[in-house]
């Protein structure tokens, strides 16, 4: 299809070129044909003129044959006509000039006012042009300012998105956020480079896990320029947690030598092993820190490669696989399942990219703000000038309208119109004079012909023959040129026909291809219709789903209404239950009151016998128990008054004084007995405390003597030629506290700060072991207590344990030969083919003095 289109385009281009040539040739052919016709007409006119001259006629300027007398009459008529036109034009011109003088005299009357208005208009135009020039000098474009404003809105939105991305990524990396306060005034924060993880840029994200494993905890170390900066931050930086600093000025690295790298590449292949340092990018000023963190580790493609590299006798360097498995030349391996989340370096890379994008957006926004700020000043000035410009344009338009509507302007327009008409009349007059002059010359020529008719006819006949000869040659040349043009035209027609046939063939093939494409498009249309049908079905299903959702919504609404009604009924039921409960409570209360009254009546009957005797008089009239005749309210008032009198008397006279006195006497007796018991107990407790203090002091004195003795003995064993003791401070006793005194020879040290670190370690070990020896345990476990000591001190520790702790067992972890020599049983741990093994050695007294010289972790 492409070849057909290309061929069709080439044929079409050729056809267009040929058609352009044909068009140009047709134009030339038309011109040649017209020239040929003119030449033929000229030749015919020449022959006609020759025939007219032969018969005594002459040809006029229009080519018509006429006699000289006829031509002379025609010329005189033309002269008469032009004289009339000249007179009319002269009269019109004179009238116009008179009108112009009249109008100009009237124009002078309003010229001053018009001039004033015109000067005002010109001043407004000058001000407008000046303002326009000033506006152009400002170079302010409202479209550019609007584009900047829109760009700022877009940047603000993008900046918010970038900030959200940075916050989202950074929220999961709080451990890499190093926050501190300036430890001193004018502190240069450029001295703090930041966490190692932030200074690394990955070349390939697939190596992130391996690099994270290779760096380990050092990823979170903080890189600073020197140790003084790290010290200032530790002391005054108000750090939120513990940090490890890497000072660039003091850090020492051990990068892998180039020879070892080449050896590793030769063992496993160049593509299977790389140094960890070569897989990252970093700034040149932090190279020392990067070499310290990643310089001594290989990154291998798989575990087999890593194993070969790590345990090769000429390499012996730590290796890490891309999956994060680690191999150490000392024999340790680490690996297994890793967290499913992305590695720290991947997230760090994403954070760095997000922060870089955020910084770009911030810088661009800052540039846009600066441009907008600069434009704002220009814009304010531009708007002021624009306002003035619009005002001047409006004033100029109004002034121009006033000028055009004024009488002076209308008269001036009329004068200008008169001047234009006068110029036309002058042109007509000029043409008429020219035609008059030509006609006069023609008249003279014709009159001369009449006077010299015989001689003139002979000359005219010769001239006619000469004209016929010239026109014959011209007609022959034109016809020859026309024949050539016709041949070229025919050739072009043939070429155009061939090109059209080729194009037609191409179009036929193209139609076939298009028909095939149309078939494919029909298939595509059918598939699209099927897709549309599926979409319609999906739309119908979505509508049904929407209807179902609406029905569900209505049902939910009904359910909510029912639940509200249920809640309302429940509240009403609760109210009714409360009312029932309240009524039951009232009924119960009334029943209780009734029972209380019945009990009171029974009590009164039992207490007062007269009630039973006088009961028959209750309610009888004219008796003391006439309840209707007596006023119950008055009786209640009297009863209340009597009760108040009784209460007043009860306040001044304690009716229960005797009872209270008896109780108080009993309580006093009980308290006195308890007092005696407490005093006796107090004496017993004080005696017990005194006895316990004496026993405690005696035990302390005994413990001090024993511990002091063992302390001095152990320290002397560990450090021959020295002495140590536990002594109370000057002027105080053992009970007030103890001080450690150390002497080398006969010289006692004033303070333990005078001792070296190893000597202080021996003092502490001696004190601990002396206290343990005072109350020994069956088993002791010591873990590398000799790590910071010399070999001789280690040997002394072994001898001391053997001599002072004969009845105790020790499990000691040590790497020193001096400790091995004093062991009864030696357990040695070491790697054999990458596997940790334990071997047991039982030592006799002689073998204990041998020197095993094993540099592995051993248990005694």
BELVEN-V276961 format. One record per pair of residues at least 6 apart in sequence whose ideal C-beta (glycine too) atoms are under 7 Angstrom apart, sorted by the first residue. I is the first residue (numbers start at 1). J is the second residue. If there is no record, write none. Layout:
i=I j=J
i=I j=J
//
This chain:
i=1 j=513
i=4 j=506
i=4 j=509
i=4 j=510
i=4 j=513
i=7 j=506
i=8 j=503
i=8 j=506
i=8 j=510
i=11 j=499
i=11 j=502
i=11 j=503
i=11 j=506
i=12 j=503
i=14 j=499
i=15 j=496
i=15 j=499
i=15 j=500
i=15 j=503
i=18 j=492
i=18 j=495
i=18 j=496
i=18 j=499
i=19 j=496
i=21 j=492
i=22 j=492
i=22 j=496
i=25 j=485
i=25 j=488
i=25 j=489
i=25 j=492
i=28 j=485
i=29 j=485
i=29 j=489
i=32 j=478
i=32 j=481
i=32 j=482
i=32 j=485
i=33 j=482
i=35 j=478
i=36 j=478
i=36 j=479
i=36 j=482
i=39 j=471
i=39 j=474
i=39 j=475
i=39 j=478
i=40 j=475
i=42 j=471
i=43 j=468
i=43 j=471
i=43 j=472
i=43 j=475
i=45 j=63
i=46 j=464
i=46 j=467
i=46 j=468
i=46 j=471
i=47 j=468
i=48 j=65
i=49 j=59
i=49 j=464
i=49 j=467
i=50 j=464
i=50 j=465
i=50 j=468
i=52 j=58
i=52 j=59
i=52 j=65
i=53 j=457
i=53 j=460
i=53 j=461
i=53 j=464
i=54 j=461
i=57 j=65
i=57 j=66
i=57 j=67
i=58 j=66
i=58 j=67
i=58 j=68
i=58 j=71
i=58 j=460
i=59 j=65
i=60 j=66
i=60 j=71
i=68 j=446
i=68 j=449
i=68 j=450
i=71 j=446
i=72 j=443
i=72 j=446
i=72 j=447
i=75 j=439
i=75 j=442
i=75 j=443
i=75 j=446
i=76 j=443
i=78 j=435
i=78 j=439
i=79 j=436
i=79 j=439
i=79 j=440
i=79 j=443
i=82 j=432
i=82 j=435
i=82 j=436
i=82 j=439
i=83 j=436
i=85 j=428
i=85 j=432
i=86 j=429
i=86 j=432
i=86 j=433
i=86 j=436
i=89 j=425
i=89 j=428
i=89 j=429
i=89 j=432
i=90 j=429
i=92 j=425
i=93 j=422
i=93 j=425
i=93 j=426
i=93 j=429
i=96 j=418
i=96 j=421
i=96 j=422
i=96 j=425
i=97 j=422
i=99 j=418
i=100 j=415
i=100 j=418
i=100 j=419
i=103 j=411
i=103 j=414
i=103 j=415
i=104 j=415
i=106 j=411
i=107 j=408
i=107 j=411
i=107 j=412
i=107 j=415
i=110 j=407
i=110 j=408
i=111 j=408
i=114 j=406
i=114 j=408
i=114 j=409
i=117 j=399
i=117 j=402
i=117 j=403
i=117 j=406
i=118 j=403
i=120 j=399
i=121 j=396
i=121 j=399
i=121 j=400
i=121 j=403
i=124 j=392
i=124 j=395
i=124 j=396
i=124 j=399
i=125 j=396
i=127 j=392
i=128 j=389
i=128 j=392
i=128 j=393
i=128 j=396
i=131 j=385
i=131 j=388
i=131 j=389
i=131 j=392
i=132 j=389
i=134 j=385
i=135 j=382
i=135 j=385
i=135 j=386
i=135 j=389
i=138 j=378
i=138 j=381
i=138 j=382
i=140 j=378
i=140 j=379
i=140 j=382
i=145 j=375
i=145 j=379
i=148 j=368
i=148 j=371
i=148 j=372
i=148 j=375
i=151 j=368
i=152 j=365
i=152 j=368
i=152 j=372
i=155 j=361
i=155 j=364
i=155 j=365
i=155 j=368
i=156 j=365
i=158 j=361
i=159 j=361
i=159 j=362
i=159 j=365
i=162 j=354
i=162 j=357
i=162 j=358
i=162 j=361
i=163 j=358
i=165 j=354
i=166 j=351
i=166 j=354
i=166 j=355
i=166 j=358
i=169 j=347
i=169 j=350
i=169 j=351
i=169 j=354
i=170 j=351
i=172 j=347
i=173 j=347
i=173 j=348
i=173 j=351
i=175 j=220
i=176 j=195
i=176 j=197
i=176 j=198
i=176 j=220
i=176 j=348
i=178 j=194
i=178 j=195
i=178 j=222
i=179 j=240
i=180 j=233
i=180 j=237
i=180 j=238
i=180 j=239
i=181 j=237
i=181 j=238
i=183 j=232
i=183 j=233
i=183 j=235
i=183 j=236
i=183 j=237
i=184 j=232
i=191 j=224
i=191 j=225
i=191 j=229
i=192 j=222
i=192 j=224
i=192 j=229
i=193 j=199
i=193 j=223
i=193 j=224
i=193 j=286
i=194 j=222
i=194 j=223
i=195 j=220
i=195 j=221
i=195 j=222
i=196 j=215
i=196 j=218
i=196 j=219
i=196 j=221
i=196 j=223
i=196 j=289
i=196 j=293
i=197 j=219
i=197 j=220
i=197 j=344
i=197 j=345
i=197 j=348
i=198 j=348
i=199 j=223
i=199 j=282
i=199 j=283
i=199 j=286
i=200 j=280
i=200 j=282
i=200 j=345
i=201 j=280
i=201 j=281
i=201 j=282
i=201 j=352
i=202 j=208
i=202 j=280
i=202 j=345
i=202 j=349
i=203 j=279
i=203 j=280
i=203 j=281
i=204 j=279
i=205 j=346
i=205 j=349
i=206 j=322
i=207 j=279
i=207 j=299
i=207 j=322
i=208 j=343
i=208 j=345
i=208 j=346
i=209 j=322
i=209 j=323
i=209 j=324
i=209 j=338
i=209 j=343
i=210 j=299
i=210 j=320
i=210 j=321
i=210 j=322
i=210 j=324
i=211 j=276
i=211 j=279
i=211 j=280
i=211 j=294
i=211 j=345
i=212 j=219
i=212 j=343
i=212 j=344
i=212 j=345
i=213 j=320
i=213 j=324
i=213 j=326
i=214 j=276
i=214 j=294
i=214 j=297
i=214 j=299
i=214 j=320
i=215 j=293
i=215 j=294
i=218 j=293
i=219 j=344
i=221 j=244
i=221 j=245
i=221 j=246
i=222 j=243
i=222 j=245
i=222 j=246
i=223 j=246
i=223 j=248
i=223 j=286
i=223 j=289
i=224 j=230
i=224 j=245
i=224 j=247
i=225 j=248
i=225 j=249
i=226 j=247
i=226 j=248
i=226 j=249
i=226 j=250
i=227 j=247
i=227 j=249
i=227 j=250
i=230 j=245
i=230 j=247
i=233 j=239
i=246 j=289
i=246 j=292
i=248 j=286
i=248 j=288
i=248 j=289
i=251 j=288
i=251 j=289
i=251 j=292
i=253 j=288
i=253 j=291
i=253 j=292
i=253 j=295
i=254 j=295
i=254 j=296
i=255 j=277
i=255 j=291
i=255 j=295
i=255 j=296
i=256 j=275
i=256 j=295
i=256 j=296
i=256 j=317
i=260 j=315
i=260 j=317
i=261 j=275
i=263 j=314
i=263 j=315
i=264 j=273
i=264 j=298
i=264 j=309
i=264 j=315
i=265 j=273
i=267 j=308
i=267 j=309
i=267 j=312
i=268 j=305
i=268 j=308
i=268 j=309
i=272 j=300
i=272 j=301
i=272 j=305
i=273 j=298
i=273 j=300
i=273 j=305
i=273 j=309
i=274 j=299
i=275 j=298
i=276 j=294
i=276 j=297
i=276 j=299
i=277 j=290
i=277 j=291
i=277 j=294
i=277 j=295
i=279 j=299
i=280 j=294
i=282 j=290
i=296 j=317
i=296 j=318
i=297 j=318
i=297 j=320
i=298 j=309
i=298 j=317
i=298 j=319
i=299 j=320
i=300 j=306
i=300 j=309
i=300 j=319
i=300 j=321
i=301 j=322
i=302 j=321
i=303 j=321
i=303 j=325
i=306 j=319
i=306 j=320
i=306 j=321
i=306 j=325
i=306 j=327
i=307 j=327
i=309 j=315
i=309 j=317
i=309 j=319
i=310 j=317
i=310 j=318
i=310 j=319
i=310 j=327
i=310 j=328
i=310 j=329
i=311 j=329
i=316 j=329
i=317 j=329
i=318 j=327
i=318 j=328
i=318 j=329
i=319 j=327
i=320 j=326
i=324 j=335
i=324 j=338
i=325 j=335
i=326 j=333
i=326 j=334
i=326 j=335
i=327 j=333
i=331 j=831
i=331 j=834
i=333 j=834
i=403 j=409
i=449 j=456
i=604 j=611
i=605 j=611
i=605 j=612
i=614 j=625
i=617 j=623
i=617 j=625
i=618 j=625
i=619 j=625
i=619 j=627
i=620 j=626
i=621 j=629
i=697 j=735
i=700 j=734
i=700 j=735
i=701 j=734
i=703 j=774
i=704 j=726
i=704 j=734
i=706 j=774
i=707 j=726
i=707 j=770
i=707 j=771
i=707 j=774
i=708 j=725
i=708 j=726
i=710 j=770
i=710 j=773
i=710 j=774
i=711 j=724
i=711 j=725
i=711 j=726
i=711 j=766
i=711 j=767
i=711 j=770
i=712 j=723
i=712 j=724
i=712 j=725
i=714 j=766
i=714 j=769
i=714 j=770
i=714 j=800
i=714 j=804
i=715 j=722
i=715 j=724
i=715 j=762
i=715 j=763
i=715 j=766
i=716 j=722
i=716 j=723
i=717 j=796
i=717 j=799
i=717 j=800
i=717 j=803
i=718 j=762
i=718 j=766
i=718 j=793
i=718 j=796
i=718 j=797
i=718 j=800
i=719 j=759
i=719 j=762
i=721 j=744
i=721 j=745
i=722 j=742
i=722 j=743
i=722 j=744
i=723 j=743
i=724 j=740
i=724 j=741
i=724 j=742
i=724 j=763
i=724 j=766
i=725 j=741
i=726 j=738
i=726 j=740
i=727 j=738
i=727 j=739
i=727 j=741
i=728 j=734
i=728 j=736
i=728 j=737
i=728 j=738
i=729 j=736
i=729 j=737
i=729 j=739
i=740 j=752
i=740 j=763
i=741 j=748
i=742 j=749
i=742 j=752
i=742 j=755
i=742 j=763
i=743 j=749
i=749 j=755
i=752 j=760
i=752 j=763
i=755 j=763
i=757 j=788
i=758 j=788
i=758 j=789
i=758 j=790
i=758 j=793
i=761 j=788
i=761 j=789
i=762 j=793
i=765 j=785
i=773 j=804
i=773 j=805
i=776 j=807
i=776 j=808
i=777 j=808
i=778 j=808
i=778 j=809
i=779 j=809
i=780 j=808
i=780 j=810
i=781 j=811
i=782 j=810
i=782 j=812
i=783 j=813
i=784 j=813
i=784 j=814
i=784 j=815
i=786 j=793
i=786 j=794
i=786 j=797
i=786 j=814
i=786 j=816
i=786 j=819
i=791 j=816
i=791 j=817
i=791 j=818
i=794 j=816
i=794 j=818
i=794 j=819
i=795 j=818
i=795 j=821
i=797 j=819
i=798 j=818
i=798 j=819
i=798 j=821
i=798 j=822
i=799 j=822
i=801 j=810
i=801 j=822
i=802 j=822
i=811 j=859
i=812 j=819
i=812 j=860
i=813 j=859
i=814 j=858
i=814 j=860
i=815 j=857
i=815 j=858
i=817 j=851
i=817 j=852
i=817 j=853
i=819 j=860
i=820 j=826
i=820 j=852
i=820 j=858
i=820 j=860
i=821 j=848
i=821 j=849
i=822 j=848
i=823 j=843
i=823 j=848
i=823 j=860
i=824 j=843
i=825 j=840
i=825 j=841
i=825 j=842
i=825 j=843
i=826 j=841
i=826 j=843
i=826 j=858
i=826 j=860
i=827 j=838
i=827 j=840
i=827 j=858
i=827 j=859
i=828 j=839
i=828 j=841
i=828 j=854
i=828 j=856
i=828 j=858
i=829 j=836
i=829 j=838
i=829 j=856
i=829 j=857
i=829 j=858
i=830 j=837
i=830 j=856
//
